[in-house]
Amino acid sequence: MALDLKVGSLVELKKQHPCGSKEFTITRTGADVKFKCNNCGRVIMLDRETAEKRIKKFL
């Protein structure tokens, strides 16, 4: 079942970013999902299927 991903949502991912943070903000949705790290500001982009698997919870 597809998650309801919205721009501006805060999420916690299962794996932490190399900077040590697990909290990300969704900045783009569609076939790909773009996340921005809330600690260091780095942007990562994942395909939707992978992003839905890696999201642990919505904050």
Backbone bond lengths (Angstrom), bond angles and torsions (degrees), N, CA, C in turn:
res aa  C-N    CA-C-N  psi(-1)  N-CA   C-N-CA  omega(-1)  CA-C   N-CA-C  phi
1 M - - - 1.450 - - 1.536 109.21 -
2 A 1.296 116.94 135.19 1.463 122.34 -176.73 1.532 110.95 -73.74
3 L 1.319 115.09 139.68 1.455 120.61 175.98 1.522 109.32 -80.03
4 D 1.315 116.10 154.56 1.459 121.40 177.99 1.531 108.45 -89.72
5 L 1.328 116.18 85.68 1.463 121.79 -178.39 1.522 109.52 -88.33
6 K 1.332 116.26 125.52 1.461 121.17 -179.79 1.522 109.43 -126.99
7 V 1.322 115.84 145.08 1.465 121.34 177.14 1.526 108.50 -61.13
8 G 1.318 115.77 133.02 1.461 121.37 179.85 1.516 114.15 95.80
9 S 1.338 117.94 -8.42 1.464 121.15 179.38 1.522 110.12 -71.28
10 L 1.330 116.04 140.68 1.457 121.81 174.59 1.517 107.88 -94.64
11 V 1.338 116.85 130.69 1.460 121.33 -179.03 1.521 110.04 -131.94
12 E 1.329 114.86 156.72 1.457 121.68 172.15 1.514 106.84 -112.14
13 L 1.334 116.61 126.97 1.456 121.34 179.23 1.524 110.09 -93.47
14 K 1.339 116.12 159.68 1.462 121.03 -178.74 1.521 112.17 -67.24
15 K 1.333 117.24 -40.01 1.464 121.48 -179.99 1.521 109.16 -102.38
16 Q 1.321 116.08 141.20 1.461 118.38 179.52 1.523 111.41 -83.33
17 H 1.312 114.94 155.12 1.457 123.46 176.56 1.538 107.52 -73.26
18 P 1.326 119.54 154.16 1.472 120.62 178.79 1.534 114.30 -54.55
19 C 1.321 118.53 -23.29 1.464 120.92 177.97 1.530 111.65 -76.28
20 G 1.341 117.84 -12.00 1.462 121.81 177.32 1.514 114.96 106.86
21 S 1.314 118.42 -7.26 1.460 122.17 -178.04 1.525 111.39 -92.51
22 K 1.337 116.14 146.59 1.463 121.71 174.54 1.526 110.97 -111.03
23 E 1.345 117.14 -3.32 1.460 121.71 -175.53 1.523 111.10 -95.66
24 F 1.330 115.40 129.70 1.455 122.43 -178.64 1.523 109.75 -134.24
25 T 1.330 115.87 155.76 1.458 123.21 174.00 1.518 108.00 -111.24
26 I 1.337 117.08 134.10 1.461 121.16 177.57 1.525 107.94 -78.72
27 T 1.342 116.86 125.07 1.465 120.74 -179.04 1.521 112.93 -112.71
28 R 1.341 118.27 -11.15 1.468 121.61 178.70 1.516 108.29 -157.68
29 T 1.330 116.11 141.75 1.461 121.03 176.07 1.519 109.42 -129.18
30 G 1.303 115.84 167.39 1.460 122.54 -178.21 1.511 107.59 144.03
31 A 1.323 117.83 -142.42 1.461 121.17 176.01 1.527 109.69 -66.22
32 D 1.332 116.48 -30.42 1.461 123.02 174.90 1.519 108.18 -116.46
33 V 1.323 116.18 154.48 1.463 121.40 178.25 1.520 107.62 -121.54
34 K 1.329 115.94 131.08 1.463 121.16 -179.51 1.527 108.13 -107.08
35 F 1.337 114.98 129.79 1.456 122.00 179.15 1.518 109.33 -115.87
36 K 1.341 115.97 147.72 1.460 121.70 173.78 1.523 107.44 -120.17
37 C 1.331 116.33 126.25 1.461 121.37 179.84 1.534 109.02 -65.96
38 N 1.330 116.57 131.71 1.463 120.28 -178.74 1.527 112.57 -78.12
39 N 1.329 117.70 -11.29 1.462 120.79 -179.50 1.529 111.70 -94.15
40 C 1.341 116.94 -54.92 1.471 119.88 -174.04 1.532 113.52 -106.62
41 G 1.339 118.39 -12.72 1.456 120.83 177.61 1.517 115.34 86.69
42 R 1.324 117.69 1.34 1.470 121.69 179.31 1.526 109.44 -67.10
43 V 1.333 116.36 143.91 1.464 122.13 -179.11 1.524 109.02 -106.30
44 I 1.341 116.19 132.27 1.462 121.20 174.52 1.521 108.44 -124.68
45 M 1.318 116.09 151.27 1.456 121.36 -178.67 1.526 108.50 -128.78
46 L 1.322 116.31 128.20 1.459 122.63 -179.97 1.516 109.10 -127.01
47 D 1.344 116.41 150.86 1.457 117.66 173.26 1.530 107.75 -68.49
48 R 1.306 116.96 156.28 1.461 122.26 -171.46 1.531 112.67 -57.86
49 E 1.325 116.96 -42.45 1.465 121.01 -178.44 1.531 111.05 -61.09
50 T 1.323 116.62 -46.31 1.464 121.24 179.00 1.526 110.67 -65.40
51 A 1.321 117.24 -41.92 1.465 121.39 -179.55 1.526 110.96 -61.07
52 E 1.333 117.09 -42.72 1.464 120.41 -179.59 1.526 111.24 -65.20
53 K 1.322 117.66 -33.04 1.466 121.02 177.95 1.528 111.49 -72.10
54 R 1.331 117.02 -34.52 1.468 120.99 -174.62 1.521 114.17 -84.63
55 I 1.330 118.20 -15.13 1.463 120.03 179.92 1.523 109.18 -75.30
56 K 1.338 115.04 124.70 1.461 120.92 179.51 1.524 110.34 -89.11
57 K 1.347 116.75 -47.56 1.464 120.24 178.78 1.522 110.46 -161.57
58 F 1.324 114.60 160.81 1.460 121.99 174.79 1.521 107.88 -92.71
59 L 1.337 116.33 137.28 1.467 120.81 -178.55 1.508 111.43 -98.41
